[in-house]
Amino acid sequence: MAGYLLLCPGQGAQHPAMLDFALATEPGRTAIEEASNAVSIDIARRVREGDDLFEPVFAQVCMVATELATWHALADAIPAPDAVAGYSVGEVASWGCAGTWTLAETMAIVHQRARLMKDASPPDCSMLAVTGVGRDAIEHARGEAHIAIEVEEDQWILAGRKVDVDGAGVALVASGATLHPLPVSVPSHTPLLATAAEGLRGWLAARPGRDPDFPVLRGVDGRTLLARSAAADALADAVRQTIRWRAVLQEVAERGIAVALELPPGAGLTRMFRNAGAVEARAVADFRSVEGVAAWVERSA
């Protein structure tokens, strides 16, 4: 086998059935129970009810729980990946999938991260996806809004105070951009969360963990990380700095990885990799069973 990249997505695709794949397996059910105990939240019940999937704290908790539980459902049926990459909050899950922290420890980390970010967030903030324009147009129009994520040459996520993001949006539409408001009220990956980033850095320093079982790609610059000692800075920096997903795509290409598997709930990263070319990408959401995923990985990776 040539190997594959494991992808841990960020927020945006939450839905009430997002745990179904994991809950159909014994390891997945056990993982969800452990995740729930770690954060004192009945995650499966709240996901099924579906009424607060985008609430700032539970959104992060349910995303990481879904990704970890799905990985637990799959891990004994498929080989370990050549590397793992996490988009936004998915970067927390990526270290958990790589074994740096136990499932319970990883859930405690994402719970603390989410609370720190919510508490540090100014009121009336928003995030906005922008497509169809390049960096020059973004820099010219963004004003006091921040570039939260560099997705592709013509795809960006802006974040900041809503008045600033809305103003940037008006200018960008005039430049030919297409706008997609995101259901996120915390200005992730911007200097507005500097206090949360430093709080997380200090909190993580007290959680030793161990070196990852496979390489983790760092969100802010795409670098390959091989040691637990790099995890705290990687996760803290990502709270306050721009995520350069383009750099992750470039690192994947340079490593010669040609297959990617995205954990639930959605397939947004799969579409990004397909659009970038040279990588055969599938989402677990495309499959009905662990056996189906395993057969595809065996055939493709």
C-alpha positions as CSV (number, residue, x, y, z in Angstrom):
1,M,0.0,0.0,0.0
2,A,1.2,3.5,-0.8
3,G,-0.6,5.0,2.2
4,Y,-3.2,7.6,2.8
5,L,-4.0,10.9,4.6
6,L,-6.5,11.0,7.4
7,L,-8.6,14.2,7.4
8,C,-10.3,15.6,10.5
9,P,-12.8,18.4,9.4
10,G,-13.8,21.6,11.2
11,Q,-17.3,22.9,11.9
12,G,-20.0,23.6,9.4
13,A,-21.5,20.2,8.5
14,Q,-23.0,19.2,11.8
15,H,-26.4,17.3,11.6
16,P,-28.4,15.1,13.9
17,A,-27.3,11.8,12.2
18,M,-23.5,12.7,12.4
19,L,-22.8,9.9,15.0
20,D,-24.7,7.2,13.2
21,F,-21.7,5.6,11.5
22,A,-19.8,5.3,14.8
23,L,-22.8,4.2,16.8
24,A,-23.4,1.3,14.5
25,T,-20.2,-0.3,15.9
26,E,-19.2,-1.5,19.3
27,P,-15.9,0.5,19.4
28,G,-17.8,3.6,18.3
29,R,-20.5,3.3,20.9
30,T,-17.8,2.8,23.6
31,A,-15.9,5.8,22.4
32,I,-19.0,8.1,22.5
33,E,-19.8,6.9,26.0
34,E,-16.2,7.7,27.1
35,A,-16.3,11.0,25.3
36,S,-19.6,11.9,27.1
37,N,-18.2,11.0,30.5
38,A,-15.1,13.1,29.9
39,V,-17.1,16.3,29.4
40,S,-20.2,15.4,31.5
41,I,-22.4,15.8,28.4
42,D,-24.8,13.2,26.9
43,I,-23.3,13.8,23.4
44,A,-25.4,11.3,21.5
45,R,-28.6,12.6,22.9
46,R,-27.8,16.3,22.2
47,V,-26.7,15.4,18.7
48,R,-29.9,13.5,18.0
49,E,-32.0,16.4,19.3
50,G,-30.0,18.7,16.9
51,D,-31.0,22.0,18.5
52,D,-27.6,23.3,19.6
53,L,-25.2,21.7,17.1
54,F,-23.8,25.2,16.4
55,E,-23.6,26.5,19.9
56,P,-20.0,27.7,20.3
57,V,-18.9,25.1,23.0
58,F,-21.0,22.1,22.0
59,A,-20.2,22.6,18.3
60,Q,-16.5,21.9,19.0
61,V,-17.3,19.1,21.5
62,C,-19.6,17.2,19.1
63,M,-17.3,17.6,16.1
64,V,-14.3,16.1,17.9
65,A,-16.3,13.4,19.5
66,T,-17.7,12.4,16.1
67,E,-14.3,12.2,14.6
68,L,-12.6,10.3,17.4
69,A,-15.5,7.8,17.7
70,T,-15.5,7.2,14.0
71,W,-11.7,6.7,14.1
72,H,-12.2,4.2,16.9
73,A,-14.8,2.4,14.8
74,L,-12.3,2.1,11.9
75,A,-8.9,1.8,13.4
76,D,-8.8,-2.0,13.7
77,A,-10.1,-2.5,10.2
78,I,-7.8,-0.2,8.2
79,P,-4.1,0.5,8.4
80,A,-2.7,3.6,10.2
81,P,-2.4,6.6,7.9
82,D,0.8,8.1,6.6
83,A,-0.2,11.4,8.2
84,V,-3.2,13.2,9.7
85,A,-4.4,16.7,9.0
86,G,-7.1,18.6,10.9
87,Y,-8.9,21.7,9.7
88,S,-9.7,24.2,12.4
89,V,-11.0,22.4,15.5
90,G,-10.3,19.2,13.6
91,E,-6.6,19.8,14.5
92,V,-7.5,18.8,18.1
93,A,-9.0,15.6,16.8
94,S,-6.0,14.9,14.7
95,W,-3.7,14.7,17.7
96,G,-6.3,12.4,19.4
97,C,-6.5,10.1,16.4
98,A,-2.6,10.0,16.4
99,G,-2.6,8.8,20.0
100,T,-0.9,11.7,21.6
101,W,-3.7,11.9,24.2
102,T,-6.4,9.3,25.1
103,L,-9.9,9.9,23.9
104,A,-10.9,11.2,27.3
105,E,-7.9,13.6,27.4
106,T,-8.6,14.8,23.9
107,M,-12.2,15.6,24.8
108,A,-11.1,17.5,27.9
109,I,-8.8,19.5,25.7
110,V,-11.5,20.4,23.1
111,H,-13.9,21.3,25.9
112,Q,-11.4,23.6,27.5
113,R,-10.5,25.1,24.1
114,A,-14.1,25.8,23.3
115,R,-14.8,27.5,26.6
116,L,-11.7,29.6,26.5
117,M,-12.6,30.8,22.9
118,K,-16.2,31.5,23.8
119,D,-15.1,33.5,26.9
120,A,-12.5,35.5,25.0
121,S,-14.7,36.3,22.0
122,P,-16.0,39.9,21.7
123,P,-19.8,40.2,21.3
124,D,-21.3,40.3,17.8
125,C,-18.7,38.4,15.9
126,S,-19.1,36.3,12.7
127,M,-17.2,34.3,10.1
128,L,-17.7,34.5,6.3
129,A,-16.6,32.2,3.5
130,V,-15.4,34.1,0.4
131,T,-14.9,32.6,-3.1
132,G,-13.9,33.9,-6.5
133,V,-11.3,36.5,-5.6
134,G,-7.5,36.5,-4.9
135,R,-5.4,37.9,-2.0
136,D,-5.2,41.4,-3.5
137,A,-8.9,41.8,-3.5
138,I,-9.2,40.3,0.1
139,E,-6.5,42.6,1.5
140,H,-8.0,45.6,-0.2
141,A,-11.6,44.9,1.1
142,R,-11.2,43.3,4.5
143,G,-10.5,46.5,6.5
144,E,-10.6,45.5,10.2
145,A,-11.8,41.9,9.5
146,H,-9.2,39.2,9.7
147,I,-8.2,36.4,7.3
148,A,-9.0,33.3,9.5
149,I,-8.3,30.6,6.9
150,E,-6.5,30.6,3.5
151,V,-8.2,27.7,1.8
152,E,-7.2,28.1,-1.9
153,E,-6.0,30.9,-4.1
154,D,-9.6,32.1,-4.5
155,Q,-11.2,30.7,-1.3
156,W,-10.9,32.4,2.1
157,I,-12.6,32.6,5.5
158,L,-12.8,36.0,7.1
159,A,-13.6,36.5,10.8
160,G,-14.0,39.3,13.3
161,R,-16.6,41.7,14.6
162,K,-19.7,41.4,12.6
163,V,-19.7,45.0,11.5
164,D,-16.2,44.6,10.1
165,V,-17.0,41.3,8.4
166,D,-20.2,42.7,6.9
167,G,-18.4,45.7,5.6
168,A,-15.7,43.6,4.0
169,G,-18.4,41.5,2.4
170,V,-20.0,44.5,0.7
171,A,-16.7,45.5,-0.8
172,L,-15.9,42.0,-1.9
173,V,-19.3,41.5,-3.7
174,A,-18.4,44.6,-5.6
175,S,-15.2,42.9,-6.6
176,G,-17.0,39.8,-7.9
177,A,-16.8,37.6,-4.9
178,T,-19.4,35.1,-3.7
179,L,-20.2,35.1,0.0
180,H,-21.3,32.3,2.3
181,P,-22.0,33.3,5.9
182,L,-20.9,30.6,8.4
183,P,-22.9,29.5,11.5
184,V,-20.0,30.5,13.8
185,S,-20.2,33.4,16.2
186,V,-16.6,33.1,17.5
187,P,-13.8,34.8,15.5
188,S,-11.6,31.7,15.3
189,H,-8.0,32.0,14.1
190,T,-7.7,35.7,14.7
191,P,-5.9,37.9,17.1
192,L,-9.2,38.7,18.8
193,L,-8.7,35.3,20.6
194,A,-5.1,35.9,21.8
195,T,-6.2,35.5,25.4
196,A,-7.8,32.1,24.7
197,A,-4.7,31.0,22.8
198,E,-2.4,31.7,25.7
199,G,-4.7,30.2,28.1
200,L,-4.8,27.0,26.1
201,R,-1.1,27.0,25.7
202,G,-0.6,27.0,29.5
203,W,-3.4,24.5,30.1
204,L,-1.8,22.0,27.6
205,A,1.6,22.3,29.2
206,A,0.2,20.3,32.2
207,R,-0.9,17.5,29.9
208,P,2.1,15.5,28.9
209,G,0.8,12.9,26.4
210,R,3.1,11.1,24.1
211,D,4.6,11.3,20.6
212,P,2.0,10.7,17.9
213,D,1.8,7.3,16.3
214,F,1.9,9.0,12.8
215,P,2.8,12.5,11.6
216,V,0.4,15.4,12.3
217,L,0.3,18.3,9.8
218,R,0.2,21.7,11.5
219,G,-2.6,23.9,10.5
220,V,-0.9,27.3,10.5
221,D,1.9,26.4,8.1
222,G,1.5,22.7,7.0
223,R,4.6,21.6,8.8
224,T,5.0,17.9,9.7
225,L,5.1,17.4,13.4
226,L,6.4,14.2,15.0
227,A,6.6,15.0,18.7
228,R,4.2,15.7,21.6
229,S,6.3,18.7,22.5
230,A,5.0,20.5,19.4
231,A,1.3,19.9,20.1
232,A,0.7,22.7,22.6
233,D,2.1,25.4,20.3
234,A,0.4,24.0,17.3
235,L,-3.0,24.0,18.9
236,A,-2.6,27.3,20.7
237,D,-1.2,29.1,17.7
238,A,-4.1,27.9,15.6
239,V,-6.6,29.7,17.9
240,R,-5.1,33.1,17.2
241,Q,-3.3,32.8,13.8
242,T,-4.5,32.3,10.3
243,I,-4.9,28.6,9.2
244,R,-3.0,28.2,5.9
245,W,-4.8,25.2,4.5
246,R,-3.1,25.8,1.2
247,A,0.2,25.0,2.9
248,V,-1.3,21.7,4.2
249,L,-2.3,20.8,0.6
250,Q,1.2,21.6,-0.6
251,E,2.8,19.4,2.2
252,V,0.6,16.5,1.2
253,A,1.7,16.9,-2.4
254,E,5.3,17.0,-1.4
255,R,5.0,13.9,0.7
256,G,3.6,12.1,-2.3
257,I,0.3,11.1,-0.6
258,A,-2.3,10.5,-3.3
259,V,-5.3,9.2,-1.2
260,A,-7.2,10.9,1.5
261,L,-10.0,9.7,3.8
262,E,-12.2,12.3,5.6
263,L,-13.9,11.5,8.9
264,P,-17.5,12.6,9.5
265,P,-19.7,14.5,9.5
266,G,-19.3,16.0,6.1
267,A,-17.2,15.9,2.9
268,G,-16.0,19.5,2.6
269,L,-12.3,18.6,2.9
270,T,-12.8,15.8,0.3
271,R,-14.1,18.4,-2.1
272,M,-11.1,20.6,-1.5
273,F,-8.7,17.8,-2.2
274,R,-10.6,16.8,-5.3
275,N,-10.5,20.4,-6.6
276,A,-6.8,20.6,-5.9
277,G,-6.2,17.5,-8.1
278,A,-3.7,14.7,-7.7
279,V,-5.4,13.2,-4.6
280,E,-8.2,10.6,-4.6
281,A,-10.3,11.6,-1.7
282,R,-13.4,10.0,-0.1
283,A,-15.4,10.8,3.0
284,V,-16.5,8.2,5.5
285,A,-20.0,9.7,5.0
286,D,-20.0,8.2,1.5
287,F,-20.0,4.7,3.0
288,R,-22.5,2.6,4.8
289,S,-20.2,0.4,6.8
290,V,-16.7,-0.1,8.2
291,E,-16.3,-2.9,5.7
292,G,-17.0,-0.5,2.8
293,V,-14.4,2.0,4.0
294,A,-11.8,-0.8,4.6
295,A,-12.4,-2.2,1.1
296,W,-11.9,1.2,-0.5
297,V,-8.7,2.0,1.5
298,E,-7.3,-1.4,0.6
299,R,-8.0,-0.8,-3.0
300,S,-6.9,2.8,-3.2
301,A,-4.1,3.5,-0.7
